Amino acid sequence: MSQNNFTFDDASSRVAEGRRIGARARRAALWFRWFVALQAAFALAFTLAIDVFRAPYWIAFALLLLASAFLWTTAFRHRLSAPRHGLRNTGIAVATWFALYTLMLDPSLQLVGASSPWWWVLAGTVAVSPIAACLWASSRR
C-alpha cells in the first residue's frame, strides 16, 4: 500500500481550497431561497387577494399562474445549482398548498361564515406552511 505524504503547507492549501469551493457552491445556491420565498409570497397573496380583498378568482389565478410560471422557468434554468430534491420538494409543497387551501380551508371557513379577515390571514399562513418548510430544508448543508 502506498502512503500519501503531504507537507503541512500542501495540506492546508488543499483544505483552504475545499472551503473556497464550498463557499462558492453555497453562493451559487442562494437563488433557491429566494425562489421558495417568492413562491410562498405569491401563494399567500393569492389567498389574501381572493378572500380578504375580494378580487375575482380567475384574475387572481391567472396572475398567480403567470408569476409561478416565471419563477419555475427561472428555477429550471438554474436547476443544476439547486439543493438535492429541492425543486421536487417545492413542487410537492405547492401542490399541497393548493389542495389544502382549495379543498379544505377555503370551503370550511366559508361554511362556518368566517367574515373576519384575520381568519383568512391565518388560513393562508397555515396553507403556505408546506412551502415555508422547503425554505428551511434548503438552508441545510
Secondary structure, 3 states (H helix, E strand, C coil): CCCCCCCHHHHHHHHHHHHHHHHHHHHHCHHHHHHHHHHHHHHHHHHHHHHCCCCCHHHHHHHHHHHHHHHHHHHHHCHHHCCCCHHHHHHHHHHHHHHHHHHHHHHHHHHHCCCCHHHHHHHHHHHHHHHHHHHHHHCCC
